Amino acid sequence: MAKSTLLICSFLLGCIHGALAFSLCSPSVETALLQRHHALQDHTASRQQLHYRLRRQQNQRLQVTCMKMVSPSDDEDEKFGAAQRIASVQSLVVGAVSGSLALAVPEFVHQTILDNAWSLTPDGVGGMVQFEFDTDMGAVVAGLFAIVYRYCVRLDGDREQLKQGVVGAFTLTRALSRITVPVASCSAFPLSCGPPLGYVNWNMILQLGVNGVESGIMFAAAAVAMDYCMTKGWIIKFPG
């Protein structure tokens, strides 16, 4: 009887001790479970938000693509609309003014000093009459150059090599077109003008150098003026 009573008392004490231990530990366990539950919810929510953002970006790209396919006239209006025509006229004016002003001094030196010293042009050609004509034609050429320059330098970025290439191409074209062949020292079919190269002589090489310097100054000045106006926003760049 005493043993059974002792066993019952030990069992009851064990139950009481276990209940007390569980009651003491249950808040921390419950807190850990809640924290884990919240972490899982946060992770699920972040994944859902990421998935939503990706879907929204895909939808936006699809809408842009569809708009370009459905309404190509908008892009054509942007590139060939009234605003672009106005910008072309502005480029023509800026190029003509800046180019002719830059050409005036070297052209004056060419027609009044160098031509007399080196006989760059045939007799009876040159002087102030030729200076005025060349300056006027330089304004026209520089204005057309400015229009082409604007189309080459677009919104998709500044490329120095492209700018230099456009200036160099126009410079070489004008310099070559202004060479006059000395009739007294050249014969045709095949063309032979004497030393140093046979096809061209020293006089023609001098003409190429002088006209090349003039043209380079004129087109470089027009390019600088166009860059300045486009940087200030006075002339809009052509869309890329």
C-alpha positions in Angstrom: 0.0 0.0 0.0 2.8 2.4 0.9 4.6 1.6 -2.4 1.6 2.2 -4.5 0.9 5.5 -2.8 4.5 6.5 -3.4 4.3 5.6 -7.1 1.1 7.6 -7.5 2.7 10.6 -5.8 5.8 10.3 -8.0 3.6 10.1 -11.1 1.6 13.1 -10.1 4.8 15.1 -9.3 6.2 14.2 -12.7 3.0 15.4 -14.4 3.1 18.6 -12.5 6.7 19.1 -13.3 6.1 18.4 -17.0 3.2 20.8 -17.1 5.2 23.5 -15.5 8.1 23.0 -17.9 5.7 23.1 -20.9 4.1 26.2 -19.6 7.4 27.9 -19.3 8.7 26.9 -22.7 5.5 27.3 -24.7 5.9 31.1 -25.2 9.3 30.8 -26.8 8.2 28.0 -29.0 5.1 29.9 -30.0 7.2 33.0 -30.8 9.7 30.9 -32.9 6.8 29.4 -34.8 5.2 32.8 -35.4 8.5 34.3 -36.6 9.0 31.4 -39.0 5.4 31.9 -40.3 6.0 35.6 -40.8 9.2 34.9 -42.6 7.5 32.5 -45.0 4.8 35.0 -45.6 7.3 37.8 -46.4 9.2 35.5 -48.7 6.1 34.5 -50.5 5.0 38.2 -50.8 8.4 39.2 -52.2 8.3 36.5 -54.8 4.8 37.6 -55.8 5.9 41.2 -56.1 8.9 40.2 -58.2 6.7 38.1 -60.5 4.3 41.0 -60.8 7.0 43.4 -61.7 8.4 41.1 -64.4 4.9 40.6 -65.8 4.3 44.3 -65.9 7.7 45.0 -67.7 6.8 42.3 -70.3 3.4 43.9 -70.8 5.0 47.3 -71.3 7.5 46.0 -73.8 4.7 44.3 -75.7 2.6 47.4 -75.7 5.5 49.5 -77.1 6.2 46.9 -79.8 2.5 46.8 -80.8 2.3 50.6 -80.9 5.3 50.7 -83.2 3.8 48.1 -85.5 0.3 49.6 -85.5 1.3 53.3 -85.9 4.6 53.6 -87.8 3.5 57.1 -89.0 4.4 58.5 -85.6 8.0 57.6 -86.1 8.0 59.0 -89.6 6.5 62.2 -88.3 9.2 62.5 -85.7 11.9 62.1 -88.4 10.4 63.9 -91.3 7.8 66.2 -89.8 7.6 70.0 -89.7 10.0 70.2 -86.8 12.7 68.5 -88.8 12.2 70.8 -91.8 12.5 73.8 -89.5 15.7 72.4 -88.0 17.1 71.9 -91.5 16.4 75.5 -92.4 18.1 76.6 -89.1 21.1 74.4 -89.9 21.3 76.0 -93.4 21.4 79.5 -91.9 23.9 78.6 -89.2 26.2 76.8 -91.6 26.1 79.5 -94.2 26.8 82.3 -91.8 29.5 80.6 -89.7 31.2 79.0 -92.8 31.3 82.1 -94.9 32.7 84.2 -92.0 35.4 81.6 -91.3 36.3 81.4 -95.0 36.5 85.1 -95.6 40.0 85.6 -94.1 41.9 82.7 -95.7 40.1 83.3 -99.0 41.2 86.9 -99.0 44.8 85.9 -98.3 44.5 83.3 -101.1 43.2 85.7 -103.7 45.4 88.7 -102.8 48.7 87.4 -101.6 49.2 83.7 -102.3 47.8 83.8 -105.8 50.2 86.6 -106.8 53.2 84.9 -105.1 52.6 81.4 -106.5 50.4 81.9 -109.5 47.8 79.5 -108.2 45.2 80.4 -110.8 45.5 81.2 -114.6 46.2 84.8 -115.7 43.1 87.0 -115.6 41.5 84.9 -112.8 41.4 85.8 -109.1 41.5 89.1 -107.2 38.6 90.6 -105.3 36.0 89.5 -107.8 37.0 85.9 -107.3 37.2 86.4 -103.5 33.5 87.7 -103.5 32.3 84.8 -105.6 34.2 82.1 -103.6 32.9 83.5 -100.3 29.3 83.5 -101.6 29.6 80.0 -102.9 31.3 79.0 -99.7 28.2 80.1 -97.8 26.0 77.9 -99.9 28.3 74.9 -99.6 28.7 75.4 -95.8 24.9 75.6 -95.4 24.4 72.3 -97.2 27.2 70.8 -95.2 25.4 71.8 -91.9 22.2 70.0 -93.0 24.1 66.8 -93.8 26.2 67.2 -90.6 23.0 67.4 -88.5 21.7 64.2 -90.1 24.9 62.4 -89.3 25.2 63.6 -85.7 22.1 62.0 -84.2 20.5 61.6 -80.8 22.0 58.1 -80.3 25.3 59.5 -79.2 28.2 61.7 -80.1 30.8 60.0 -82.3 33.9 62.1 -82.8 35.2 59.9 -85.6 31.9 60.3 -87.5 32.1 64.1 -87.1 35.7 64.3 -88.3 34.9 62.0 -91.2 32.1 64.3 -92.4 34.3 67.3 -92.1 37.2 65.6 -93.9 35.0 64.3 -96.7 33.5 67.7 -97.5 37.0 69.3 -97.2 38.6 66.9 -99.6 35.7 67.2 -102.1 35.8 71.0 -102.2 39.6 71.1 -102.4 39.8 68.6 -105.3 37.1 70.4 -107.2 38.9 73.8 -107.1 42.1 72.6 -108.7 42.7 74.2 -112.1 45.0 72.5 -114.6 47.8 74.8 -116.0 47.2 74.5 -119.8 50.7 75.8 -120.6 52.4 72.9 -118.8 49.9 70.0 -119.3 49.0 67.8 -122.1 45.9 65.6 -122.4 45.2 61.9 -123.3 46.9 60.8 -121.1 47.1 63.8 -118.8 50.7 64.8 -118.1 51.6 67.9 -116.2 55.2 67.3 -115.4 57.1 66.8 -112.1 56.8 65.6 -109.4 54.0 63.0 -110.2 53.4 63.5 -113.9 49.6 63.5 -113.5 49.9 66.6 -111.2 52.6 69.1 -110.9 53.8 71.4 -108.1 51.4 74.1 -108.9 48.4 71.7 -108.7 49.7 70.3 -105.4 50.0 73.9 -104.0 46.4 74.5 -105.1 45.3 71.4 -103.3 47.0 72.4 -100.1 45.7 76.0 -100.1 42.2 75.0 -101.0 42.3 72.2 -98.5 43.2 74.5 -95.6 40.5 77.0 -96.6 37.9 74.2 -96.9 38.9 72.6 -93.6 38.6 75.9 -91.8 35.2 76.6 -93.3 33.7 73.2 -92.6 35.2 72.9 -89.1 33.8 76.3 -88.2 30.3 75.2 -89.4 30.6 72.0 -87.5 31.6 73.8 -84.3 28.7 76.2 -84.7 26.2 73.3 -85.3 27.5 71.5 -82.2 27.1 74.6 -80.1 23.5 75.2 -81.3 22.5 71.6 -80.8 24.1 71.5 -77.3 22.2 74.6 -76.3 19.0 73.2 -77.7 18.5 75.9 -80.4 18.6 73.2 -83.1 17.1 69.8 -82.4 19.2 66.7 -83.2 17.9 64.2 -85.7 16.4 61.2 -84.0 18.6 58.1 -83.9 
